[in-house]
């Protein structure tokens, strides 16, 4: 298989060359020759993707290609800056720009030299570059009967999990076939749980036949059928030459003669297996069952929309397992208990990691040895026992090349870091990891990739947004170590951190290192070496702590000067300053910075490649004055500011519409007709400030009709007390007809005006916060909110709420926060078929009615989740 990272680099280089053809006048021939040579290189890599090689020669060839691609990229980027600056000068300026031609000639020589090296590389490896016939690479022996797993003896914390699955197997539909998938990340103990359930004596009273079948990645349907058949026949020789269809019928015949049957399918990777195994069950209404283990969430949901998600061990369970594996029937010595508990807690609740670490601790009774292991839990789990690495590698190898690179890149965040999904997606795009497709935006493609990684259990889902999309995620420590190790080997990024010998941290290879992730604790030491590496394209300094890191102005400027070709700068943890060298970072695509900013300076208008800009300001000013001409920054897609931004009016330099998709947040006075007409592609808009004038019928709100693609809208009023009553414009539903998610805060409309929201034909999520509506009674009219799935009401003075399934026909989630005057949740909401979750927080008076709804749902056998906070409110309601 061709190296995913190298293929991605070559594709980016091709795109860079083809997209900037108008800027390379003067070196046309050199660029054309290089482009042709890189295209040959790409064709070779595409061909090599059909093969797998373990040879050191291949590894060296990959590294050589990578170095040449990097050199080509650097030469082109340096020239593009020079060419762009030269083109932007007036005629007189271009005439007197005598240095430009010298730069052009120097670049031509450099490009020609790189071209010769690429050509020589190809000629020196002619055998590798020759087209090869597509071979059917033989798979490993298919007689494997069991895949890698934890030991089959007792594993802590599985009793409750096993009981839940057994209950579903035994109860469930009485006559029809039912499938119970057990899903979880690698090493979580899916096979161990399946084996525990398979061996449970209670099932022998419920099922006539119980079969265990290991599937794995390299299965054959015929082999699976033969293993099932072997349970019914001592000798299967007479069936070895039969086809799959015949075998399915034979098995079905044997099954029809007995009682109900349970087949346990271990380590399932494809839906094809499920579809074929279902064929062997006779339609005799005996309530047959399939239990399957898989790490693929999509596959689990295909088998059953309600799979069993295997939980992580608690810290206490992890220590109990560690103690059993290290000391057997003995107990942990008192002097080792504290460090042992810390080690167990650092295993992330994954049984396999606990077992691996226990292996590293076995035979060591010295506190110092245990403390060394504590400091390196992830490395021990990954290095001491290769089972963990093998588990992850199996999933990794099944990813597309693009998805492999995205997964590895996720390791740039610190271990245990809660990763905002929107940030990860924007960074993937800025780094060029997401390839464009005609039918979808880059953001949509990236979001699909992230969902794919979550469903494959390679990324842990932490929080969902109200619309069901991923809000935050995390890499498990074991997977984080895998990403770091693999990425370092492929030069994808380098982590700058404190070494064991406390040496001053430095860049390992300035010629090849492209991305630096630096720990805040090592930043000062690193900068003291006065680093300089024009090859570095990304600089990250993440911190989970809220406190900003103060650096001297000279150190901040050093970051700007050291990496002149930087594309990504994410240093929100630092107190940032602008400088002359910062203004020359023309290749920046992504900027995330924090500081005492009062304005966005005009020099930002020169960042013509900028896609995402995130500014967190600590100024006491109510607004941020945007002085840069953002309307001529045609690549800018997302602008985030921590206080409302005052936007400039568009200039007439370009008639093209802005590419902006996100404006969060802006002052209401900036929502002028010409501004929103220019930002006509906006999908997310957050407006914050004094909203009274904006909300008038002829105010700025009428300009929202310019936004034909708007999906998310926030209207946040900053004024605590208003002298006059404000109203929603009668035509509000017409102005924002495309909005799917609407958030109102402190707008203080009358509840009777909520009917204007009910007319929003696309509205799926409605959040009403901080007295968005005033009054003590809400009686919505029948026929509105036809697509509303999520309703969130927070800090409302509402006392009486009368509603039914006719008002919110497909509502799925209801959240009530600090509605302490609300007497009851309308019990009629229990009749909404889709309503599956309700959360009450500090809404004590309504708890009893919420529990009544829960009971009504239970009586209809409908899964329903009710969360109540504080917990004592729930107990008080039952008294």
Helices and strands as residue ranges (DSSP letters): H 4-19, G 21-23, H 28-48, H 56-87, H 91-95, H 99-124, H 126-129, H 159-170, E 178-183, H 190-198, G 201-205, E 209-214, H 221-232, G 237-239, H 244-256, E 261-266, H 271-278, E 289-294, H 297-303, E 308-309, H 315-327, H 334-345, H 351-361, H 367-375, H 377-383, H 386-397, H 401-409, G 410-412, E 419-420, H 421-430, H 442-455, E 460-464, E 470-474, H 477-489, E 494-496, E 515-518, G 520-522, H 523-528, E 538-540, H 553-562, E 568-575, G 582-584, E 590-595, E 599-600, G 602-606, E 612-617, E 623-626, G 630-632, E 638-646, E 662-666, G 668-670, H 673-678, E 684-689, G 700-706, E 712-717, H 732-735, E 741-745, E 749-750, G 751-754, H 755-758, E 765-769, E 773-774, E 777-779, E 790-794, E 800-802, E 813-817, G 827-831, E 837-841, G 844-846, H 847-859, E 865-869, H 871-878
